[in-house]
């Protein structure tokens, strides 16, 4: 169970951080999430800091 949880957390952090071929698209999506669900966006930012020791 612990491995699955860590894999899921890693996938969430990657999805929040990886820009793919269009960094502007990711920025727009972040803006959308921040506007629609600010608590979720803050939680994702906090998760990145906690698990990766960095920010966006």
Secondary structure by P-SEA (a helix, b strand, c coil): caaaaaaaaaaaaaaaccccccaaaaaaaaaaaaaacaaaaaaaaaaaaaaccccc
